[in-house]
Structures are given as structure tokens and as C-alpha cells.
């Protein structure tokens, strides 16, 4: 807990049996009040490892996709009374020790969203990020900043922290269940006027770390461009978009009602 804020870490998991224990051990448990793991129908021992560690675990009976996994993660965290939610991939690609700093940036009241950026600090390539992914990341981020009018160093990191207010007000139920969910969520936060901060985050690429292939990366890239264009058309009043809906029915519903 920080400044009276209950901090919950959520872990969207898929085939994480080999990395989960080490990742969980590195979490700063002195300030984290709860850890939730949602397994997306893995066919390995991810659930067994999570339960052996005492992690509150929820398993999807069928694979719902990365975005669908996050929807369950956030609904469960809100149900548990989280004031600040940090999403940490259980593949140990991101540094769990930064949870304290990320949560503090929100607990201080300065930011509503914090992104762990692999680009700040120039550590992405040194950490093993493939060159084509680095170029892809930088190009897509530049286009998005231009189109939506933001100044982020990276839109594509999977390491984020959110205030409860953000998770309760964004129309997350309208987002994709695929990888582009991450991008849609940041664009929504920008559209709704939430304050987005960044922190430099070293990253590690190794065989056990999760990674989407080139084809999925291309699909993701087109989804990112489509989201940016949808934002611009919505901003100009030329198109109504469910991604930027303020209808209560488009927000996350409590996990027990899902």
C-alpha cells in the first residue's frame, strides 16, 4: 500500500510455467497488497505453479486472447478493491522491481496511467529486442504521436499501471480481445484526458519470454494505425466510435457478472 492506496498486480498469463516463479519472487511484496493471475487456457503447468505460489488464480476455460485476458484481469482487480492496478507479464521480460516507482507516480496524484518504456534509456536493443521490432516500434509510435497529438516514447510496452478511475471510466469492453487491446487502451486514456507518464524500463529477451511472430506483428501494426485513424475521425466529429464511448454499458463489468 502507498499513501493509503491498495495496490494489486495483475498477470495475464499464457504458457508461463517456466518464468512465473522468478517473476513473482521479484515483485516488491512489501508494498503490493495482492497479486492476481488470469491463465488464458494454457496447456502447461502455469496454473499449478501459480497456485503453488499462493497467487489468486483464475483460468479461462477457452482461450480468449491477450486483450480478453486483460479484461478479466482488470475486472477481478476492481472487484478486489484495487486503487492502483499494475499489469506485469509473467514471462519476466519486464523488471518487477519498478512496480514501486510506477505505483508511486499514480499514488502521488501526478499521473493516472504510467507506462514502463523500453525506449527511454535506450535499453531495448541492449536487452535483446530484435532490430525489426525496434524499428517497427519507433515508426508506429511516431505515426501515432503525430495523428493523435501525444508525445509518448512508446505505445507498445506491455508494462502499465492504472488508477482505479481509469479502469472504471474507459470503455474497455469495446476493445479488441487481441494484442491491439494495449494500444486501444492508451489511445482511449489520451482521448479521455487522463494523465499519462512514462518510466524507463530495462527489458530482457530470451527463449522463454513470450513474443508474437512477424505475421502477428504486422496484423498488430495495421490495428494500431486503424486505432489512430479512428481517433482522429472521432476527434474531428466525422465518425462515432465505440472505442471512445462514454456509455456505462461499454465499461468493464464486475468479474462475478461476466
DANORBEL-V559372 format. One record per residue. RES is the residue in three letters. OMEGA is omega in whole degrees, 0 to 359 (999 if undefined). Layout:
RES;OMEGA, RES;OMEGA
This chain:
UNK;178, UNK;179, UNK;178, UNK;180, UNK;177, UNK;185, UNK;178, UNK;176, UNK;177, UNK;183, UNK;175, UNK;191, UNK;171, UNK;182, UNK;183, UNK;186, UNK;186, UNK;186, UNK;188, UNK;184, UNK;180, UNK;179, UNK;180, UNK;181, UNK;183, UNK;178, UNK;178, UNK;186, UNK;179, UNK;179, UNK;180, UNK;184, UNK;180, UNK;177, UNK;179, UNK;176, UNK;175, UNK;180, UNK;185, UNK;177, UNK;176, UNK;177, UNK;175, UNK;185, UNK;182, UNK;182, UNK;180, UNK;179, UNK;181, UNK;181, UNK;179, UNK;179, UNK;180, UNK;179, UNK;174, UNK;190, UNK;175, UNK;181, UNK;172, UNK;178, UNK;176, UNK;182, UNK;181, UNK;181, UNK;184, UNK;178, UNK;177, UNK;177, UNK;180, UNK;179, UNK;178, UNK;179, UNK;185, UNK;178, UNK;179, UNK;181, UNK;178, UNK;179, UNK;181, UNK;177, UNK;180, UNK;171, UNK;177, UNK;180, UNK;177, UNK;176, UNK;180, UNK;176, UNK;182, UNK;179, UNK;176, UNK;177, UNK;180, UNK;185, UNK;181, UNK;182, UNK;180, UNK;179, UNK;180, UNK;181, UNK;181, UNK;179, UNK;181, UNK;179, UNK;176, UNK;180, UNK;179, UNK;182, UNK;182, UNK;182, UNK;175, UNK;181, UNK;175, UNK;180, UNK;173, UNK;187, UNK;176, UNK;184, UNK;174, UNK;181, UNK;174, UNK;183, UNK;187, UNK;181, UNK;180, UNK;180, UNK;176, UNK;177, UNK;178, UNK;184, UNK;182, UNK;179, UNK;178, UNK;180, UNK;178, UNK;180, UNK;183, UNK;181, UNK;180, UNK;179, UNK;179, UNK;179, UNK;181, UNK;178, UNK;180, UNK;186, UNK;184, UNK;175, UNK;178, UNK;180, UNK;179, UNK;176, UNK;182, UNK;175, UNK;197, UNK;175, UNK;177, UNK;182, UNK;185, UNK;173, UNK;184, UNK;170, UNK;178, UNK;181, UNK;180, UNK;183, UNK;180, UNK;186, UNK;180, UNK;179, UNK;187, UNK;180, UNK;180, UNK;184, UNK;177, UNK;172, UNK;182, UNK;186, UNK;183, UNK;175, UNK;181, UNK;183, UNK;179, UNK;182, UNK;178, UNK;178, UNK;176, UNK;180, UNK;177, UNK;182, UNK;182, UNK;176, UNK;177, UNK;183, UNK;184, UNK;177, UNK;179, UNK;175, UNK;180, UNK;183, UNK;175, UNK;181, UNK;182, UNK;174, UNK;180, UNK;188, UNK;184, UNK;181, UNK;180, UNK;183, UNK;178, UNK;184, UNK;185, UNK;182, UNK;179, UNK;177, UNK;179, UNK;177, UNK;178, UNK;181, UNK;178, UNK;177, UNK;178, UNK;180, UNK;178, UNK;178, UNK;179, UNK;179, UNK;179, UNK;177, UNK;184, UNK;178, UNK;177, UNK;182, UNK;179, UNK;180, UNK;182, UNK;183, UNK;172, UNK;183, UNK;176, UNK;179, UNK;183, UNK;179, UNK;174, UNK;178, UNK;180, UNK;182, UNK;180, UNK;177, UNK;178, UNK;176, UNK;178, UNK;185, UNK;183, UNK;182, UNK;185, UNK;999
